[in-house]
Amino acid sequence: MAALAWQDWLGFAGAALMLLALFLLLFAPRADGRARARAALGLLGAAALLPAALRYFNPPLFFLLVAWLLLNAYGLFRRPGGA
């Protein structure tokens, strides 16, 4: 097995952040006021995965990460209580 590059380690960290954000979304109380924190975790996780996705370019994964980035950026920067 070849040694892992920095992009791989950053990708592991990003995947862990994305999974943590999803776990919190699914299992944390809905009205706890932490929606922005979960969106920030998802945004940082997807951003951390991008270098690995670009190193081993895979179009479906790249599309998923860009969509995840955009959706979490929307959740992070939208007005509270607004549509």
C-alpha positions in Angstrom: 0.0 0.0 0.0 1.4 3.4 -1.0 1.9 6.1 1.6 -1.1 8.5 1.9 -0.6 12.0 0.7 -1.7 15.1 2.7 -4.8 15.3 0.5 -5.8 11.9 1.7 -5.4 12.8 5.4 -7.3 16.0 4.8 -10.0 14.0 3.0 -10.4 11.7 6.0 -10.8 14.6 8.3 -13.4 16.2 5.9 -15.3 13.0 5.6 -15.4 12.7 9.4 -16.7 16.3 9.7 -19.4 15.7 7.0 -20.5 12.5 8.8 -20.6 14.3 12.1 -22.8 17.1 10.6 -25.1 14.5 9.2 -25.3 12.6 12.5 -26.1 15.8 14.4 -28.8 16.6 11.8 -30.4 13.2 12.2 -30.1 12.7 15.9 -29.9 16.1 17.6 -33.0 17.9 18.6 -34.3 20.1 15.7 -35.0 23.3 17.7 -31.6 23.4 19.5 -30.4 26.5 17.6 -27.4 24.7 16.2 -28.3 24.6 12.5 -25.6 27.1 11.6 -23.0 25.0 13.5 -24.1 21.9 11.6 -24.0 23.8 8.3 -20.5 25.0 9.1 -19.3 21.5 9.9 -20.7 20.2 6.6 -19.1 23.2 4.7 -15.7 22.6 6.2 -15.9 18.9 5.7 -16.7 19.2 2.0 -14.0 21.8 1.5 -11.5 19.5 3.2 -12.5 16.7 0.9 -12.1 18.8 -2.3 -8.2 18.4 -2.6 -8.5 14.6 -2.5 -11.4 14.7 -5.0 -9.3 16.8 -7.3 -6.2 14.6 -6.9 -8.1 11.5 -7.9 -10.7 13.2 -10.0 -14.1 11.5 -10.0 -16.9 13.5 -11.6 -19.8 12.2 -9.5 -17.8 12.7 -6.2 -16.9 16.2 -7.4 -20.5 17.0 -8.2 -21.6 15.7 -4.8 -19.0 17.8 -3.0 -19.9 21.0 -4.9 -23.6 20.4 -4.2 -22.9 19.8 -0.5 -20.8 23.0 -0.3 -23.5 25.1 -1.9 -26.3 23.7 0.2 -24.4 24.1 3.5 -23.2 27.6 2.5 -26.9 28.4 1.9 -27.8 27.0 5.3 -25.0 28.9 7.0 -25.7 32.3 5.4 -29.5 32.4 5.2 -31.4 34.7 7.5 -32.6 33.0 10.7 -36.2 31.9 10.4 -36.3 33.1 6.8 -37.2 31.0 3.8 
